[in-house]
């Protein structure tokens, strides 16, 4: 039987990996709940584009024109229901 409702409680760490020796990765951590009827469009305050591209920060590899991202995602709880009736 296919579930008609699910949700995942997760924690995550987003990192922008430093391309410069001696510079610490930029990171942020969060907890969130993901559900089928909810949309999440990102995190507006993660890092400014100017800071991301600033050569002294070391996040953008100027020679390769790239940024390396790493995401560690942990699913803490899963809820699946097959008889769920949406309130909408």
N, CA, C and O atoms as a Maestro MAE file, in Angstrom:
{
 s_m_m2io_version
 :::
 2.0.0
}

f_m_ct {
 s_m_title
 :::
 protein
 m_atom[352] {
  # First column is atom index #
  i_m_mmod_type
  r_m_x_coord
  r_m_y_coord
  r_m_z_coord
  i_m_residue_number
  s_m_chain_name
  s_m_pdb_residue_name
  s_m_pdb_atom_name
  i_m_atomic_number
  :::
  1 25 0.847 -1.180 0.000 1 A "UNK " " N  " 7
  2 3 0.000 0.000 0.000 1 A "UNK " " CA " 6
  3 2 0.891 1.241 0.000 1 A "UNK " " C  " 6
  4 15 1.818 1.346 0.803 1 A "UNK " " O  " 8
  5 25 0.611 2.160 -0.885 2 A "UNK " " N  " 7
  6 3 1.401 3.380 -1.006 2 A "UNK " " CA " 6
  7 2 0.980 4.385 0.061 2 A "UNK " " C  " 6
  8 15 -0.214 4.604 0.264 2 A "UNK " " O  " 8
  9 25 1.954 5.005 0.751 3 A "UNK " " N  " 7
  10 3 1.592 5.985 1.776 3 A "UNK " " CA " 6
  11 2 0.986 7.230 1.148 3 A "UNK " " C  " 6
  12 15 1.389 7.646 0.062 3 A "UNK " " O  " 8
  13 25 0.007 7.827 1.842 4 A "UNK " " N  " 7
  14 3 -0.551 9.079 1.353 4 A "UNK " " CA " 6
  15 2 -0.140 10.257 2.233 4 A "UNK " " C  " 6
  16 15 -0.594 11.382 2.024 4 A "UNK " " O  " 8
  17 25 0.710 10.000 3.205 5 A "UNK " " N  " 7
  18 3 1.308 11.068 3.994 5 A "UNK " " CA " 6
  19 2 2.656 10.590 4.498 5 A "UNK " " C  " 6
  20 15 2.807 9.431 4.883 5 A "UNK " " O  " 8
  21 25 3.622 11.472 4.494 6 A "UNK " " N  " 7
  22 3 4.929 11.178 5.074 6 A "UNK " " CA " 6
  23 2 5.530 12.478 5.594 6 A "UNK " " C  " 6
  24 15 5.182 13.561 5.124 6 A "UNK " " O  " 8
  25 25 6.414 12.369 6.546 7 A "UNK " " N  " 7
  26 3 7.219 13.517 6.960 7 A "UNK " " CA " 6
  27 2 8.539 13.005 7.516 7 A "UNK " " C  " 6
  28 15 8.617 11.923 8.098 7 A "UNK " " O  " 8
  29 25 9.562 13.807 7.319 8 A "UNK " " N  " 7
  30 3 10.903 13.482 7.782 8 A "UNK " " CA " 6
  31 2 11.408 14.635 8.636 8 A "UNK " " C  " 6
  32 15 11.426 15.785 8.196 8 A "UNK " " O  " 8
  33 25 11.818 14.321 9.859 9 A "UNK " " N  " 7
  34 3 12.460 15.312 10.713 9 A "UNK " " CA " 6
  35 2 13.959 15.136 10.515 9 A "UNK " " C  " 6
  36 15 14.501 14.057 10.754 9 A "UNK " " O  " 8
  37 25 14.624 16.197 10.077 10 A "UNK " " N  " 7
  38 3 16.034 16.095 9.703 10 A "UNK " " CA " 6
  39 2 16.861 17.196 10.351 10 A "UNK " " C  " 6
  40 15 16.351 18.253 10.724 10 A "UNK " " O  " 8
  41 25 18.136 16.919 10.469 11 A "UNK " " N  " 7
  42 3 19.100 17.967 10.797 11 A "UNK " " CA " 6
  43 2 20.146 17.951 9.690 11 A "UNK " " C  " 6
  44 15 20.427 16.909 9.097 11 A "UNK " " O  " 8
  45 25 20.712 19.110 9.423 12 A "UNK " " N  " 7
  46 3 21.677 19.198 8.331 12 A "UNK " " CA " 6
  47 2 22.753 20.219 8.657 12 A "UNK " " C  " 6
  48 15 22.537 21.167 9.412 12 A "UNK " " O  " 8
  49 25 23.903 19.997 8.071 13 A "UNK " " N  " 7
  50 3 24.995 20.956 8.090 13 A "UNK " " CA " 6
  51 2 25.342 21.261 6.648 13 A "UNK " " C  " 6
  52 15 25.683 20.360 5.881 13 A "UNK " " O  " 8
  53 25 25.257 22.531 6.277 14 A "UNK " " N  " 7
  54 3 25.681 22.985 4.952 14 A "UNK " " CA " 6
  55 2 27.057 23.608 5.118 14 A "UNK " " C  " 6
  56 15 27.277 24.419 6.019 14 A "UNK " " O  " 8
  57 25 27.989 23.223 4.239 15 A "UNK " " N  " 7
  58 3 29.329 23.812 4.278 15 A "UNK " " CA " 6
  59 2 29.734 24.292 2.894 15 A "UNK " " C  " 6
  60 15 29.468 23.636 1.886 15 A "UNK " " O  " 8
  61 25 30.380 25.443 2.866 16 A "UNK " " N  " 7
  62 3 31.096 25.875 1.678 16 A "UNK " " CA " 6
  63 2 32.548 25.567 1.996 16 A "UNK " " C  " 6
  64 15 33.129 26.141 2.917 16 A "UNK " " O  " 8
  65 25 33.124 24.665 1.235 17 A "UNK " " N  " 7
  66 3 34.467 24.165 1.518 17 A "UNK " " CA " 6
  67 2 35.498 25.192 1.060 17 A "UNK " " C  " 6
  68 15 35.512 25.611 -0.098 17 A "UNK " " O  " 8
  69 25 36.355 25.584 1.988 18 A "UNK " " N  " 7
  70 3 37.392 26.556 1.670 18 A "UNK " " CA " 6
  71 2 38.392 25.973 0.680 18 A "UNK " " C  " 6
  72 15 38.829 24.831 0.826 18 A "UNK " " O  " 8
  73 25 38.746 26.753 -0.313 19 A "UNK " " N  " 7
  74 3 39.729 26.353 -1.312 19 A "UNK " " CA " 6
  75 2 41.107 26.914 -0.973 19 A "UNK " " C  " 6
  76 15 42.064 26.738 -1.727 19 A "UNK " " O  " 8
  77 25 41.195 27.590 0.172 20 A "UNK " " N  " 7
  78 3 42.413 28.282 0.559 20 A "UNK " " CA " 6
  79 2 42.949 27.675 1.852 20 A "UNK " " C  " 6
  80 15 42.230 27.566 2.845 20 A "UNK " " O  " 8
  81 25 44.203 27.288 1.826 21 A "UNK " " N  " 7
  82 3 44.842 26.680 2.995 21 A "UNK " " CA " 6
  83 2 44.782 27.646 4.185 21 A "UNK " " C  " 6
  84 15 45.087 28.831 4.053 21 A "UNK " " O  " 8
  85 25 44.386 27.124 5.335 22 A "UNK " " N  " 7
  86 3 44.329 27.928 6.547 22 A "UNK " " CA " 6
  87 2 43.032 28.687 6.753 22 A "UNK " " C  " 6
  88 15 42.868 29.366 7.767 22 A "UNK " " O  " 8
  89 25 42.105 28.584 5.806 23 A "UNK " " N  " 7
  90 3 40.818 29.266 5.931 23 A "UNK " " CA " 6
  91 2 39.755 28.229 6.291 23 A "UNK " " C  " 6
  92 15 39.642 27.195 5.631 23 A "UNK " " O  " 8
  93 25 38.992 28.503 7.319 24 A "UNK " " N  " 7
  94 3 37.961 27.590 7.798 24 A "UNK " " CA " 6
  95 2 36.761 27.578 6.855 24 A "UNK " " C  " 6
  96 15 36.383 28.610 6.300 24 A "UNK " " O  " 8
  97 25 36.169 26.398 6.682 25 A "UNK " " N  " 7
  98 3 34.942 26.280 5.886 25 A "UNK " " CA " 6
  99 2 33.849 27.167 6.485 25 A "UNK " " C  " 6
  100 15 33.804 27.377 7.697 25 A "UNK " " O  " 8
  101 25 32.979 27.677 5.632 26 A "UNK " " N  " 7
  102 3 31.798 28.415 6.079 26 A "UNK " " CA " 6
  103 2 30.700 27.389 6.293 26 A "UNK " " C  " 6
  104 15 30.461 26.557 5.418 26 A "UNK " " O  " 8
  105 25 30.026 27.427 7.434 27 A "UNK " " N  " 7
  106 3 29.025 26.397 7.717 27 A "UNK " " CA " 6
  107 2 27.833 26.956 8.474 27 A "UNK " " C  " 6
  108 15 27.925 27.959 9.182 27 A "UNK " " O  " 8
  109 25 26.725 26.280 8.301 28 A "UNK " " N  " 7
  110 3 25.523 26.578 9.075 28 A "UNK " " CA " 6
  111 2 24.793 25.264 9.326 28 A "UNK " " C  " 6
  112 15 24.853 24.340 8.515 28 A "UNK " " O  " 8
  113 25 24.110 25.196 10.449 29 A "UNK " " N  " 7
  114 3 23.366 23.988 10.816 29 A "UNK " " CA " 6
  115 2 21.896 24.342 11.005 29 A "UNK " " C  " 6
  116 15 21.557 25.461 11.391 29 A "UNK " " O  " 8
  117 25 21.038 23.381 10.728 30 A "UNK " " N  " 7
  118 3 19.614 23.624 10.931 30 A "UNK " " CA " 6
  119 2 18.880 22.316 11.158 30 A "UNK " " C  " 6
  120 15 19.376 21.239 10.827 30 A "UNK " " O  " 8
  121 25 17.691 22.428 11.726 31 A "UNK " " N  " 7
  122 3 16.741 21.328 11.863 31 A "UNK " " CA " 6
  123 2 15.499 21.730 11.085 31 A "UNK " " C  " 6
  124 15 15.124 22.902 11.074 31 A "UNK " " O  " 8
  125 25 14.859 20.765 10.436 32 A "UNK " " N  " 7
  126 3 13.661 21.068 9.657 32 A "UNK " " CA " 6
  127 2 12.799 19.820 9.559 32 A "UNK " " C  " 6
  128 15 13.265 18.703 9.786 32 A "UNK " " O  " 8
  129 25 11.541 20.029 9.218 33 A "UNK " " N  " 7
  130 3 10.616 18.926 8.963 33 A "UNK " " CA " 6
  131 2 10.163 19.053 7.517 33 A "UNK " " C  " 6
  132 15 9.688 20.108 7.096 33 A "UNK " " O  " 8
  133 25 10.311 17.984 6.770 34 A "UNK " " N  " 7
  134 3 9.929 17.966 5.363 34 A "UNK " " CA " 6
  135 2 8.648 17.163 5.203 34 A "UNK " " C  " 6
  136 15 8.555 16.026 5.666 34 A "UNK " " O  " 8
  137 25 7.657 17.765 4.543 35 A "UNK " " N  " 7
  138 3 6.359 17.144 4.310 35 A "UNK " " CA " 6
  139 2 5.976 17.323 2.846 35 A "UNK " " C  " 6
  140 15 6.480 18.231 2.184 35 A "UNK " " O  " 8
  141 25 5.092 16.471 2.331 36 A "UNK " " N  " 7
  142 3 4.772 16.528 0.895 36 A "UNK " " CA " 6
  143 2 4.058 17.798 0.452 36 A "UNK " " C  " 6
  144 15 4.176 18.181 -0.712 36 A "UNK " " O  " 8
  145 25 3.330 18.458 1.326 37 A "UNK " " N  " 7
  146 3 2.564 19.643 0.931 37 A "UNK " " CA " 6
  147 2 3.249 20.955 1.290 37 A "UNK " " C  " 6
  148 15 2.647 22.020 1.160 37 A "UNK " " O  " 8
  149 25 4.484 20.892 1.733 38 A "UNK " " N  " 7
  150 3 5.218 22.091 2.125 38 A "UNK " " CA " 6
  151 2 6.400 22.292 1.187 38 A "UNK " " C  " 6
  152 15 7.056 21.332 0.783 38 A "UNK " " O  " 8
  153 25 6.661 23.539 0.847 39 A "UNK " " N  " 7
  154 3 7.804 23.877 0.000 39 A "UNK " " CA " 6
  155 2 8.793 24.709 0.798 39 A "UNK " " C  " 6
  156 15 8.407 25.573 1.585 39 A "UNK " " O  " 8
  157 25 10.049 24.442 0.589 40 A "UNK " " N  " 7
  158 3 11.113 25.235 1.190 40 A "UNK " " CA " 6
  159 2 12.009 25.703 0.059 40 A "UNK " " C  " 6
  160 15 12.495 24.894 -0.731 40 A "UNK " " O  " 8
  161 25 12.224 26.993 -0.018 41 A "UNK " " N  " 7
  162 3 12.967 27.554 -1.146 41 A "UNK " " CA " 6
  163 2 14.341 28.049 -0.745 41 A "UNK " " C  " 6
  164 15 14.854 28.990 -1.349 41 A "UNK " " O  " 8
  165 25 14.942 27.443 0.250 42 A "UNK " " N  " 7
  166 3 16.312 27.801 0.586 42 A "UNK " " CA " 6
  167 2 16.418 28.693 1.807 42 A "UNK " " C  " 6
  168 15 15.453 28.902 2.543 42 A "UNK " " O  " 8
  169 25 17.613 29.207 1.997 43 A "UNK " " N  " 7
  170 3 17.935 29.997 3.172 43 A "UNK " " CA " 6
  171 2 18.559 31.308 2.709 43 A "UNK " " C  " 6
  172 15 19.727 31.345 2.323 43 A "UNK " " O  " 8
  173 25 17.786 32.366 2.748 44 A "UNK " " N  " 7
  174 3 18.197 33.661 2.204 44 A "UNK " " CA " 6
  175 2 19.432 34.235 2.895 44 A "UNK " " C  " 6
  176 15 20.181 34.994 2.279 44 A "UNK " " O  " 8
  177 25 19.654 33.895 4.139 45 A "UNK " " N  " 7
  178 3 20.758 34.486 4.889 45 A "UNK " " CA " 6
  179 2 21.947 33.555 5.056 45 A "UNK " " C  " 6
  180 15 22.734 33.733 5.986 45 A "UNK " " O  " 8
  181 25 22.096 32.580 4.195 46 A "UNK " " N  " 7
  182 3 23.203 31.626 4.326 46 A "UNK " " CA " 6
  183 2 24.544 32.332 4.153 46 A "UNK " " C  " 6
  184 15 25.372 32.294 5.063 46 A "UNK " " O  " 8
  185 25 24.777 32.973 3.015 47 A "UNK " " N  " 7
  186 3 25.993 33.744 2.764 47 A "UNK " " CA " 6
  187 2 25.686 34.705 1.617 47 A "UNK " " C  " 6
  188 15 24.953 34.361 0.689 47 A "UNK " " O  " 8
  189 25 26.240 35.883 1.686 48 A "UNK " " N  " 7
  190 3 26.012 36.826 0.583 48 A "UNK " " CA " 6
  191 2 26.870 36.418 -0.616 48 A "UNK " " C  " 6
  192 15 27.925 35.803 -0.460 48 A "UNK " " O  " 8
  193 25 26.406 36.765 -1.793 49 A "UNK " " N  " 7
  194 3 27.165 36.450 -3.005 49 A "UNK " " CA " 6
  195 2 28.518 37.156 -2.980 49 A "UNK " " C  " 6
  196 15 29.522 36.590 -3.412 49 A "UNK " " O  " 8
  197 25 28.549 38.389 -2.476 50 A "UNK " " N  " 7
  198 3 29.809 39.137 -2.391 50 A "UNK " " CA " 6
  199 2 30.820 38.414 -1.505 50 A "UNK " " C  " 6
  200 15 31.996 38.322 -1.856 50 A "UNK " " O  " 8
  201 25 30.368 37.898 -0.352 51 A "UNK " " N  " 7
  202 3 31.272 37.166 0.541 51 A "UNK " " CA " 6
  203 2 31.714 35.856 -0.094 51 A "UNK " " C  " 6
  204 15 32.877 35.469 0.029 51 A "UNK " " O  " 8
  205 25 30.807 35.176 -0.766 52 A "UNK " " N  " 7
  206 3 31.137 33.920 -1.441 52 A "UNK " " CA " 6
  207 2 32.234 34.119 -2.486 52 A "UNK " " C  " 6
  208 15 33.122 33.278 -2.625 52 A "UNK " " O  " 8
  209 25 32.173 35.223 -3.215 53 A "UNK " " N  " 7
  210 3 33.109 35.469 -4.311 53 A "UNK " " CA " 6
  211 2 34.373 36.221 -3.890 53 A "UNK " " C  " 6
  212 15 35.298 36.359 -4.691 53 A "UNK " " O  " 8
  213 25 34.428 36.708 -2.655 54 A "UNK " " N  " 7
  214 3 35.581 37.473 -2.168 54 A "UNK " " CA " 6
  215 2 36.838 36.589 -2.152 54 A "UNK " " C  " 6
  216 15 36.874 35.600 -1.420 54 A "UNK " " O  " 8
  217 25 37.873 36.925 -2.945 55 A "UNK " " N  " 7
  218 3 39.076 36.082 -3.038 55 A "UNK " " CA " 6
  219 2 39.762 35.813 -1.701 55 A "UNK " " C  " 6
  220 15 40.286 34.719 -1.494 55 A "UNK " " O  " 8
  221 25 39.770 36.787 -0.789 56 A "UNK " " N  " 7
  222 3 40.447 36.587 0.493 56 A "UNK " " CA " 6
  223 2 39.751 35.548 1.361 56 A "UNK " " C  " 6
  224 15 40.377 34.971 2.250 56 A "UNK " " O  " 8
  225 25 38.463 35.298 1.118 57 A "UNK " " N  " 7
  226 3 37.713 34.297 1.886 57 A "UNK " " CA " 6
  227 2 38.079 32.880 1.466 57 A "UNK " " C  " 6
  228 15 38.011 31.953 2.273 57 A "UNK " " O  " 8
  229 25 38.468 32.712 0.203 58 A "UNK " " N  " 7
  230 3 38.911 31.399 -0.270 58 A "UNK " " CA " 6
  231 2 37.808 30.411 -0.595 58 A "UNK " " C  " 6
  232 15 38.086 29.220 -0.740 58 A "UNK " " O  " 8
  233 25 36.564 30.861 -0.715 59 A "UNK " " N  " 7
  234 3 35.471 29.935 -1.005 59 A "UNK " " CA " 6
  235 2 35.334 29.627 -2.487 59 A "UNK " " C  " 6
  236 15 34.927 28.524 -2.853 59 A "UNK " " O  " 8
  237 25 35.665 30.578 -3.337 60 A "UNK " " N  " 7
  238 3 35.571 30.376 -4.784 60 A "UNK " " CA " 6
  239 2 36.962 30.104 -5.340 60 A "UNK " " C  " 6
  240 15 37.879 30.903 -5.150 60 A "UNK " " O  " 8
  241 25 37.114 28.986 -6.020 61 A "UNK " " N  " 7
  242 3 38.371 28.663 -6.697 61 A "UNK " " CA " 6
  243 2 38.405 29.495 -7.977 61 A "UNK " " C  " 6
  244 15 37.734 29.168 -8.956 61 A "UNK " " O  " 8
  245 25 39.180 30.557 -7.964 62 A "UNK " " N  " 7
  246 3 39.216 31.496 -9.091 62 A "UNK " " CA " 6
  247 2 39.753 30.849 -10.367 62 A "UNK " " C  " 6
  248 15 39.308 31.188 -11.464 62 A "UNK " " O  " 8
  249 25 40.704 29.921 -10.236 63 A "UNK " " N  " 7
  250 3 41.280 29.258 -11.418 63 A "UNK " " CA " 6
  251 2 40.285 28.319 -12.084 63 A "UNK " " C  " 6
  252 15 40.202 28.259 -13.311 63 A "UNK " " O  " 8
  253 25 39.537 27.590 -11.277 64 A "UNK " " N  " 7
  254 3 38.572 26.616 -11.797 64 A "UNK " " CA " 6
  255 2 37.162 27.204 -11.927 64 A "UNK " " C  " 6
  256 15 36.272 26.576 -12.499 64 A "UNK " " O  " 8
  257 25 36.969 28.410 -11.393 65 A "UNK " " N  " 7
  258 3 35.662 29.072 -11.401 65 A "UNK " " CA " 6
  259 2 34.589 28.163 -10.797 65 A "UNK " " C  " 6
  260 15 33.561 27.887 -11.415 65 A "UNK " " O  " 8
  261 25 34.862 27.702 -9.557 66 A "UNK " " N  " 7
  262 3 33.919 26.789 -8.909 66 A "UNK " " CA " 6
  263 2 33.873 27.030 -7.408 66 A "UNK " " C  " 6
  264 15 34.790 27.599 -6.816 66 A "UNK " " O  " 8
  265 25 32.784 26.580 -6.818 67 A "UNK " " N  " 7
  266 3 32.577 26.583 -5.378 67 A "UNK " " CA " 6
  267 2 32.215 25.156 -4.995 67 A "UNK " " C  " 6
  268 15 31.415 24.515 -5.676 67 A "UNK " " O  " 8
  269 25 32.797 24.654 -3.911 68 A "UNK " " N  " 7
  270 3 32.510 23.293 -3.463 68 A "UNK " " CA " 6
  271 2 31.597 23.342 -2.242 68 A "UNK " " C  " 6
  272 15 31.915 23.975 -1.235 68 A "UNK " " O  " 8
  273 25 30.449 22.658 -2.352 69 A "UNK " " N  " 7
  274 3 29.484 22.576 -1.260 69 A "UNK " " CA " 6
  275 2 29.473 21.163 -0.696 69 A "UNK " " C  " 6
  276 15 29.639 20.192 -1.434 69 A "UNK " " O  " 8
  277 25 29.277 21.053 0.605 70 A "UNK " " N  " 7
  278 3 29.128 19.747 1.251 70 A "UNK " " CA " 6
  279 2 27.900 19.824 2.151 70 A "UNK " " C  " 6
  280 15 27.698 20.811 2.860 70 A "UNK " " O  " 8
  281 25 27.093 18.788 2.116 71 A "UNK " " N  " 7
  282 3 25.887 18.744 2.938 71 A "UNK " " CA " 6
  283 2 25.865 17.424 3.690 71 A "UNK " " C  " 6
  284 15 25.939 16.352 3.089 71 A "UNK " " O  " 8
  285 25 25.762 17.513 5.001 72 A "UNK " " N  " 7
  286 3 25.600 16.334 5.844 72 A "UNK " " CA " 6
  287 2 24.163 16.351 6.339 72 A "UNK " " C  " 6
  288 15 23.760 17.271 7.051 72 A "UNK " " O  " 8
  289 25 23.392 15.342 5.967 73 A "UNK " " N  " 7
  290 3 21.974 15.277 6.304 73 A "UNK " " CA " 6
  291 2 21.720 14.054 7.173 73 A "UNK " " C  " 6
  292 15 22.124 12.943 6.832 73 A "UNK " " O  " 8
  293 25 21.048 14.269 8.295 74 A "UNK " " N  " 7
  294 3 20.685 13.178 9.190 74 A "UNK " " CA " 6
  295 2 19.172 13.153 9.342 74 A "UNK " " C  " 6
  296 15 18.570 14.142 9.759 74 A "UNK " " O  " 8
  297 25 18.561 12.032 9.007 75 A "UNK " " N  " 7
  298 3 17.122 11.857 9.213 75 A "UNK " " CA " 6
  299 2 16.947 11.361 10.643 75 A "UNK " " C  " 6
  300 15 17.443 10.293 11.003 75 A "UNK " " O  " 8
  301 25 16.238 12.143 11.456 76 A "UNK " " N  " 7
  302 3 16.066 11.808 12.867 76 A "UNK " " CA " 6
  303 2 14.784 11.043 13.144 76 A "UNK " " C  " 6
  304 15 14.720 10.233 14.069 76 A "UNK " " O  " 8
  305 25 13.765 11.306 12.336 77 A "UNK " " N  " 7
  306 3 12.469 10.656 12.559 77 A "UNK " " CA " 6
  307 2 11.713 10.580 11.238 77 A "UNK " " C  " 6
  308 15 11.735 11.517 10.440 77 A "UNK " " O  " 8
  309 25 11.047 9.452 11.020 78 A "UNK " " N  " 7
  310 3 10.242 9.255 9.813 78 A "UNK " " CA " 6
  311 2 8.827 8.903 10.250 78 A "UNK " " C  " 6
  312 15 8.623 8.064 11.128 78 A "UNK " " O  " 8
  313 25 7.858 9.555 9.626 79 A "UNK " " N  " 7
  314 3 6.456 9.257 9.912 79 A "UNK " " CA " 6
  315 2 5.770 8.965 8.583 79 A "UNK " " C  " 6
  316 15 5.771 9.802 7.680 79 A "UNK " " O  " 8
  317 25 5.190 7.789 8.467 80 A "UNK " " N  " 7
  318 3 4.492 7.392 7.248 80 A "UNK " " CA " 6
  319 2 3.116 6.869 7.637 80 A "UNK " " C  " 6
  320 15 2.990 6.005 8.505 80 A "UNK " " O  " 8
  321 25 2.086 7.404 6.984 81 A "UNK " " N  " 7
  322 3 0.719 6.962 7.253 81 A "UNK " " CA " 6
  323 2 0.046 6.613 5.935 81 A "UNK " " C  " 6
  324 15 0.216 7.312 4.937 81 A "UNK " " O  " 8
  325 25 -0.713 5.538 5.938 82 A "UNK " " N  " 7
  326 3 -1.403 5.129 4.715 82 A "UNK " " CA " 6
  327 2 -2.876 5.518 4.714 82 A "UNK " " C  " 6
  328 15 -3.528 5.447 3.672 82 A "UNK " " O  " 8
  329 25 -3.410 5.924 5.854 83 A "UNK " " N  " 7
  330 3 -4.826 6.306 5.922 83 A "UNK " " CA " 6
  331 2 -5.007 7.783 6.246 83 A "UNK " " C  " 6
  332 15 -6.053 8.188 6.754 83 A "UNK " " O  " 8
  333 25 -4.001 8.573 5.956 84 A "UNK " " N  " 7
  334 3 -4.030 10.001 6.266 84 A "UNK " " CA " 6
  335 2 -5.002 10.735 5.349 84 A "UNK " " C  " 6
  336 15 -5.008 10.517 4.138 84 A "UNK " " O  " 8
  337 25 -5.818 11.601 5.931 85 A "UNK " " N  " 7
  338 3 -6.726 12.437 5.149 85 A "UNK " " CA " 6
  339 2 -6.271 13.882 5.292 85 A "UNK " " C  " 6
  340 15 -6.260 14.436 6.391 85 A "UNK " " O  " 8
  341 25 -5.901 14.476 4.181 86 A "UNK " " N  " 7
  342 3 -5.403 15.846 4.177 86 A "UNK " " CA " 6
  343 2 -6.487 16.813 4.640 86 A "UNK " " C  " 6
  344 15 -7.644 16.674 4.242 86 A "UNK " " O  " 8
  345 25 -6.129 17.801 5.485 87 A "UNK " " N  " 7
  346 3 -7.119 18.780 5.940 87 A "UNK " " CA " 6
  347 2 -7.500 19.773 4.850 87 A "UNK " " C  " 6
  348 15 -8.425 20.562 5.045 87 A "UNK " " O  " 8
  349 25 -6.819 19.759 3.713 88 A "UNK " " N  " 7
  350 3 -7.098 20.710 2.619 88 A "UNK " " CA " 6
  351 2 -8.181 20.227 1.716 88 A "UNK " " C  " 6
  352 15 -8.531 20.909 0.753 88 A "UNK " " O  " 8
  :::
 }
 m_bond[351] {
  # First column is bond index #
  i_m_from
  i_m_to
  i_m_order
  :::
  1 1 2 1
  2 2 3 1
  3 3 4 2
  4 3 5 1
  5 5 6 1
  6 6 7 1
  7 7 8 2
  8 7 9 1
  9 9 10 1
  10 10 11 1
  11 11 12 2
  12 11 13 1
  13 13 14 1
  14 14 15 1
  15 15 16 2
  16 15 17 1
  17 17 18 1
  18 18 19 1
  19 19 20 2
  20 19 21 1
  21 21 22 1
  22 22 23 1
  23 23 24 2
  24 23 25 1
  25 25 26 1
  26 26 27 1
  27 27 28 2
  28 27 29 1
  29 29 30 1
  30 30 31 1
  31 31 32 2
  32 31 33 1
  33 33 34 1
  34 34 35 1
  35 35 36 2
  36 35 37 1
  37 37 38 1
  38 38 39 1
  39 39 40 2
  40 39 41 1
  41 41 42 1
  42 42 43 1
  43 43 44 2
  44 43 45 1
  45 45 46 1
  46 46 47 1
  47 47 48 2
  48 47 49 1
  49 49 50 1
  50 50 51 1
  51 51 52 2
  52 51 53 1
  53 53 54 1
  54 54 55 1
  55 55 56 2
  56 55 57 1
  57 57 58 1
  58 58 59 1
  59 59 60 2
  60 59 61 1
  61 61 62 1
  62 62 63 1
  63 63 64 2
  64 63 65 1
  65 65 66 1
  66 66 67 1
  67 67 68 2
  68 67 69 1
  69 69 70 1
  70 70 71 1
  71 71 72 2
  72 71 73 1
  73 73 74 1
  74 74 75 1
  75 75 76 2
  76 75 77 1
  77 77 78 1
  78 78 79 1
  79 79 80 2
  80 79 81 1
  81 81 82 1
  82 82 83 1
  83 83 84 2
  84 83 85 1
  85 85 86 1
  86 86 87 1
  87 87 88 2
  88 87 89 1
  89 89 90 1
  90 90 91 1
  91 91 92 2
  92 91 93 1
  93 93 94 1
  94 94 95 1
  95 95 96 2
  96 95 97 1
  97 97 98 1
  98 98 99 1
  99 99 100 2
  100 99 101 1
  101 101 102 1
  102 102 103 1
  103 103 104 2
  104 103 105 1
  105 105 106 1
  106 106 107 1
  107 107 108 2
  108 107 109 1
  109 109 110 1
  110 110 111 1
  111 111 112 2
  112 111 113 1
  113 113 114 1
  114 114 115 1
  115 115 116 2
  116 115 117 1
  117 117 118 1
  118 118 119 1
  119 119 120 2
  120 119 121 1
  121 121 122 1
  122 122 123 1
  123 123 124 2
  124 123 125 1
  125 125 126 1
  126 126 127 1
  127 127 128 2
  128 127 129 1
  129 129 130 1
  130 130 131 1
  131 131 132 2
  132 131 133 1
  133 133 134 1
  134 134 135 1
  135 135 136 2
  136 135 137 1
  137 137 138 1
  138 138 139 1
  139 139 140 2
  140 139 141 1
  141 141 142 1
  142 142 143 1
  143 143 144 2
  144 143 145 1
  145 145 146 1
  146 146 147 1
  147 147 148 2
  148 147 149 1
  149 149 150 1
  150 150 151 1
  151 151 152 2
  152 151 153 1
  153 153 154 1
  154 154 155 1
  155 155 156 2
  156 155 157 1
  157 157 158 1
  158 158 159 1
  159 159 160 2
  160 159 161 1
  161 161 162 1
  162 162 163 1
  163 163 164 2
  164 163 165 1
  165 165 166 1
  166 166 167 1
  167 167 168 2
  168 167 169 1
  169 169 170 1
  170 170 171 1
  171 171 172 2
  172 171 173 1
  173 173 174 1
  174 174 175 1
  175 175 176 2
  176 175 177 1
  177 177 178 1
  178 178 179 1
  179 179 180 2
  180 179 181 1
  181 181 182 1
  182 182 183 1
  183 183 184 2
  184 183 185 1
  185 185 186 1
  186 186 187 1
  187 187 188 2
  188 187 189 1
  189 189 190 1
  190 190 191 1
  191 191 192 2
  192 191 193 1
  193 193 194 1
  194 194 195 1
  195 195 196 2
  196 195 197 1
  197 197 198 1
  198 198 199 1
  199 199 200 2
  200 199 201 1
  201 201 202 1
  202 202 203 1
  203 203 204 2
  204 203 205 1
  205 205 206 1
  206 206 207 1
  207 207 208 2
  208 207 209 1
  209 209 210 1
  210 210 211 1
  211 211 212 2
  212 211 213 1
  213 213 214 1
  214 214 215 1
  215 215 216 2
  216 215 217 1
  217 217 218 1
  218 218 219 1
  219 219 220 2
  220 219 221 1
  221 221 222 1
  222 222 223 1
  223 223 224 2
  224 223 225 1
  225 225 226 1
  226 226 227 1
  227 227 228 2
  228 227 229 1
  229 229 230 1
  230 230 231 1
  231 231 232 2
  232 231 233 1
  233 233 234 1
  234 234 235 1
  235 235 236 2
  236 235 237 1
  237 237 238 1
  238 238 239 1
  239 239 240 2
  240 239 241 1
  241 241 242 1
  242 242 243 1
  243 243 244 2
  244 243 245 1
  245 245 246 1
  246 246 247 1
  247 247 248 2
  248 247 249 1
  249 249 250 1
  250 250 251 1
  251 251 252 2
  252 251 253 1
  253 253 254 1
  254 254 255 1
  255 255 256 2
  256 255 257 1
  257 257 258 1
  258 258 259 1
  259 259 260 2
  260 259 261 1
  261 261 262 1
  262 262 263 1
  263 263 264 2
  264 263 265 1
  265 265 266 1
  266 266 267 1
  267 267 268 2
  268 267 269 1
  269 269 270 1
  270 270 271 1
  271 271 272 2
  272 271 273 1
  273 273 274 1
  274 274 275 1
  275 275 276 2
  276 275 277 1
  277 277 278 1
  278 278 279 1
  279 279 280 2
  280 279 281 1
  281 281 282 1
  282 282 283 1
  283 283 284 2
  284 283 285 1
  285 285 286 1
  286 286 287 1
  287 287 288 2
  288 287 289 1
  289 289 290 1
  290 290 291 1
  291 291 292 2
  292 291 293 1
  293 293 294 1
  294 294 295 1
  295 295 296 2
  296 295 297 1
  297 297 298 1
  298 298 299 1
  299 299 300 2
  300 299 301 1
  301 301 302 1
  302 302 303 1
  303 303 304 2
  304 303 305 1
  305 305 306 1
  306 306 307 1
  307 307 308 2
  308 307 309 1
  309 309 310 1
  310 310 311 1
  311 311 312 2
  312 311 313 1
  313 313 314 1
  314 314 315 1
  315 315 316 2
  316 315 317 1
  317 317 318 1
  318 318 319 1
  319 319 320 2
  320 319 321 1
  321 321 322 1
  322 322 323 1
  323 323 324 2
  324 323 325 1
  325 325 326 1
  326 326 327 1
  327 327 328 2
  328 327 329 1
  329 329 330 1
  330 330 331 1
  331 331 332 2
  332 331 333 1
  333 333 334 1
  334 334 335 1
  335 335 336 2
  336 335 337 1
  337 337 338 1
  338 338 339 1
  339 339 340 2
  340 339 341 1
  341 341 342 1
  342 342 343 1
  343 343 344 2
  344 343 345 1
  345 345 346 1
  346 346 347 1
  347 347 348 2
  348 347 349 1
  349 349 350 1
  350 350 351 1
  351 351 352 2
  :::
 }
}
